[in-house]
Structure formats: structure tokens, C-alpha cells
Amino acid sequence: MLFKTKKEVFALDIGSHSIKLVELKKRRHDYKLKSVGIKQIPKETIIDGAIMDPTTLIEAIRALIAETKPSTKFVALSVSGQSVIVKKINVPFMTEEELANAIQWETEQYLPFSIQDVYYDFKILGESVDVQGQLDVLLIAAKKELIDDYQTVIRDVGLEPLVVDIDAFALQNMYELNEGIIEDKVIMLANLGATFSNINIIKNGQPLFTRDIGWGGNKVTESLQRSLGITFEDAESIKCGKVSEGINDSEVQEIIRSELENLANDFNKTINFFYNSYPNEVVDKVVLYGGSAQLSGLIDALKDRLGITVEMGNPFKKVVVDNSFWNSGLSNYSIQTAIAVGLAIRRLGDR
């Protein structure tokens, strides 16, 4: 959303635990998967969305490119975290061109940092239902330092960054590619990553409420590590279901259950924040994506706490995928590619 293009791109979703690559081919009535892959990165390479070890990241991207062989050098990527702001604002009725000229002044009012330090963009959502005679406008801003660091890494690999989006919006693009726009239903999309999770509550094709929460799968790993006195790596293996000699399974399950309750509470707070802004709306269901969405017991914990439908999403539900991709491992990590799939359709140049 920050930078737009009509060129064909492939997607790189650079997370704190792994990099996901997806390239889609647009056909007349659908999309077909052209290339896909995932590459793990060391724990401290990315922290809160910021690049801490560019050399390691560059090496990982090069290795992933060598394995997947995308057909273009043009890249779509996305960002999130504390350096990104997404806010719905109200402005007087005006044309998009008039708003483009006025948006800097509007943006300055809502930023905790200088306007000179950010890239910003906007999307007109339509006439406000809350403030008569005003427009609802979605304001997006990201610190230049964050964006520039990612673009530098991409260029150092020999690629060209053409699209920079926000994780929550890429998540929505992916969902609507696979499910369409479900009229008059309020859907809470959640991408559960390693260090934090992206939330986007949508209705009728519009993002109503976006938020990043500070819960990720590493919370479970760190709790296991701390409580059991083991290494982070061993805790990660146990979290993923590996049986370890001398470790009490009942204690493991209790630790995991406690962390899942913390996530359920964060989800409940997010929904309550949403209701404060939209008192006449009701969330109809929650759809989960991301590697941490696969944690055993997660869906039941959320259903019990929220009292609404919770289900696992499928980033490739409406994408044509050859069996060779599933057989080579995609079936094991497809749920992690949600944001990358959403980025991969950005060749259309839409906002």
C-alpha cells in the first residue's frame, strides 16, 4: 500500500523466525502457484520487525532464491510492528486528489514521530457512518528507517523492491482471494507469528480495525525453556510435539495451556477494543493463519474464551497448486504463507 506497481512481482514475507517466498501466476479466472519456499533464520536476525543482522538475512534470502528460482527480480514485501501506524481518521468531503495534497497535515496530527521520518499513504473508505459530512480515511505510516533497511537488503541480494505493504492488509488480500467478500459479516483475521501476531477485523471488503499484539509462538517456547530448565532449541522441539526423555508431559501441557489462555485474553481485549469503536458490530468468526496457529489446543482455548466460531484458514484454498509442491513439503508449512500469498497478488497495482 505504501508503494504501488503494475509489474509482476514475487512475495517475500520476512518474519522473525523464517522467510516465506510465494510467486503466483495470474490466469484468466484464477491464480496458479509458480514457486514457493521457506527458510528458517536465526532468532535474533529480526526483532520487532526491525533488521538486526542484515548479513545473515541477505544470505538466507539468497539461499531461498536459489532453491525456489522465481521468474522475476521484482519483490513485494510487507512490514509491521511498533514502527508502523494504521489509523482510521475522519476528514471533510474532498476528492482523492485534494486529500493527497492535504494528507501531510492530517498525518502530522496522529504521528508520535516527525512527519519527515515516515513514509505515508492513505485509502478513502467512504462516507463516515459516525460523523455526518465526513469521510472515513485509512491512514498508513511507517518509519523511513524501517522501510529503507528492508529495501537495502533486497537490493543487496540483487533484487528490486517494488511493493511495500502492511502485514495486516496482505492478510486481508489473501483471505479475500480465497473466500471472496462475505457480505455483512465481520471477520477477525489473525496471523500468529513467532514474536507477535497481526490482527485485521474486516467487513464488506474494508479493514475496520487493525492491531499487532505482542504474543507469538516464542512465548510458549520461552515459558517451556524457563519452567523446565532446558535450552530454547529443546523447548521449541517439545512445543512442536517431540517427546523428550525426563520431561513430564502433563507439566508441558499445563505450560502450553497457560500461554494459550494468555493469547485468548489478548484476543478478547482486541475484540472489546473493536466494540468500543464499533458498538453496533459483532464479530462473526475468527480465522487463524501463521505457524503458531498450529499449536495443539489453540482453537478450543479461543472458542472457550471468545464464545464465537474459530477456524483454521487455508492460504491456497482457491490457488491452483501442483502436487509436486505439496509433495516437496508445502503441506507442512502452507499455513505460514498467508501474508506471502496476499503480497503475491499485488501485481495488479491496486491500493
Secondary structure, DSSP 4 states (H G I P E B T S, - for coil): --B---S--EEEEE-SSEEEEEEEEE-SSSEEEEEEEEEE--TTSEETTEES-HHHHHHHHHHHHHHH--S-SEEEEEE-STTEEEEEEEEES--HHHHHHHHHHHHHTT-SS-GGGEEEEEEEEEE-SSSTTEEEEEEEEEEHHHHHHHHHHHHHTT-EEEEEEEHHHHHHHHHHHHH---TT-EEEEEEE-SS-EEEEEEETTEEEEEEEES--HHHHHHHHHHHHT--HHHHHHHHTT---TT--HHHHHHHHHHHHHHHHHHHHHHHHHHHHH-TT----EEEEESGGGG-TTHHHHHHHHH-SEEEE--TTTTEE--HHHIIIIIHHHGGGGHHHHHHHTGGG---
